[in-house]
Amino acid sequence: MALDGFKDYFKILGISRNASDEDIKSAFRKLARKFHPDLHPHDERAESKFKEINEAYEILSDEDKKKSYEQFLNYWFKNIDGKSRDFHRENDDQSFDEYLNFDDFLSDLIGRFSEVGKEIYSNISSDKNPQSLNLNAEFNLQISFFEALNGAKKNLLVNDERIEVEIPKGIETGSKIRIKNKGNIQSGKGKRGDLLIEISIKSHPIWKVKGLDVYADLPISLDELALGTNTWVASPRGDKYLSIPSGSLPDQQIRLKGQGLHNLDTQGDLFFTLKLKLPESWSDDELRLIEKLRSVRIDEPRSSWFDQART
């Protein structure tokens, strides 16, 4: 077997022969970031180095591939200086004479252990061998109601990489933010997909979001429903002065235009649903007034109810 073309993958990653799995992974991540094509556009040397780093990691991170490669190292050094370095003692008498060169050995190694690897080390270019591989990565991100209202910056850890994401104000649940070239990396080729961040808004005890509109229940007393009132209420954009007309009914909605979520060109509204809140106990004066109300009340609340119930 010709020894030309041999690659020392341990040396490529800058690690020792007895490096742990964590050492291998750490070295790969460090070098992959350093030589990533995004940082070196149109730099053929960096692209070649990046592919070589991925190739080394493909071999050394897989137990079976690494074992076979270490056996090959014994063969390699025996042929150089007649001494075995015993990188892997088990089955180190395996013959590698059948291979014409290192690339031949590598192709067989990848073919035996990995269909993905076979594609990675193919000499056929991606233009001639198009792949349907989807390299886009998806990430689900929950944000608070006020982050959706006002926008925010979020620092995310995706694929062991810190990414700052700008959350635009007025974003809705189900919206997706695309971050170019921050998705999965196709090992050995340096191609990278996009990161798709799907947004969901956490539930809030008061404010409920539907599209850009915001809804809230507003507690109101019996006299406020009957007589109406002008009062201060909380809103997502600060306290507002609200007019409740006389003769309002429970579950009636009052709209504040433009007080919901805002995006670039659209404003949502704020809807208050009136909810009658009765006290847990009544004072004597309140009971006397209610008694007076009962004596003068002219409406019979169950008149139509009886008609319907008996039909």
Salt bridges, closest charged atoms under 4 A:
ASP8 OD2 - ARG17 NH2 2.62
ASP38 OD2 - HIS36 ND1 3.61
GLU47 OE2 - LYS51 NZ 3.51
GLU52 OE1 - LYS49 NZ 3.96
GLU55 OE2 - LYS7 NZ 3.08
GLU58 OE2 - LYS65 NZ 2.58
ASP81 OD2 - ARG85 NH2 2.52
ASP86 OD2 - ARG89 NH1 3.08
GLU90 OE2 - LYS67 NZ 3.47
ASP108 OD2 - ARG112 NE 2.84
GLU115 OE2 - LYS118 NZ 3.65
GLU119 OE2 - LYS189 NZ 2.80
GLU147 OE2 - LYS154 NZ 3.17
ASP160 OD2 - ARG29 NH2 2.85
GLU161 OE2 - LYS182 NZ 2.86
GLU161 OE1 - ARG192 NH2 2.90
ASP194 OD2 - ARG178 NH1 2.80
ASP194 OD2 - LYS180 NZ 3.36
ASP251 OD1 - LYS275 NZ 2.49
ASP269 OD2 - ARG255 NH2 2.82
ASP285 OD1 - ARG288 NH2 2.16
GLU291 OE1 - ARG294 NH2 2.84
GLU300 OE2 - ARG302 NH2 3.87
